[in-house]
Amino acid sequence: MENIRSIPTQQTIPGWRLIISDAGRFWALRQTPFPIAAMRAGADPAVDADTLSEVRAEVDRQEEIARRVTS
């Protein structure tokens, strides 16, 4: 990825770093690793989508996977 742009501050997801690739794809990278049990259950610390709302939904899905196995 070249020329990665940061997301404006008002468009953030707590605990995740957001970027837009040079192709306009949105990426979210978790700032701290998921617990091993969450990773084994399928929680992914790096997700991508076409829009900000789609990437937020994907982050929510990953966090829900982690909550189910670590609660």
N, C-alpha and C positions, 0 to 999 in steps of 0.2 A: 504494500500500500504506500503510495506516495502522496504527499500533500494532505496528510490527515488533518482535519479541522476539529477543534473542540466544540462541544455543544455549549450554547449560552447558559450562564449560571442558573437562570430561572427554569431551565429544562433539565433537571437533574433527577437521578434516582439514588436515594441514600444508600451508601455502601457499594455503589457501582460507578465505574468510570465510563462515560459515554464519549464516543467519537463518531465522526462521519468520514468514510473513506473517500478517496478521490473519485470513486465511481458513484458516490452519493448513498452508499449503503450505511445504515446505522449499526453500530456495534456497542455492546455493553460488556464490560469486563469487571468481574467481582473483585473488590479491593482486598478482601481476605478470603482465604480458601474455604470451601465448604468442608464440614467434617467428613471423614472417610466414609461413614455410613451413608451420608447424603450422596457422595460421589458414586458409591456402589449402586445406589438406588436410581441413578441417572441424572442427578443435578449437574448441570453444566455451568462452569464459571465464566464462560465466554459465549455470548449469543449474538446473532445478527438478524436484521430484518430490513424491509424496504422503507418503513416509516418509524418515526419516534413512538407513536402509539403502539405499533406492532412490537417494537423492541421492549417497551414497557410491559406489555402483556406477556412476552416471553420471559422476562426477568421475574415477573410475578409467578409464572409457572414453575420456574426453577426454584424459587424460594419456597413455594408450596411443597415441592418434592422434598426439599430439605426439612421443612417443618414436620412433615408426616413421619419421617424416620428418626428425627432427633427429639421429638416431644415426648 
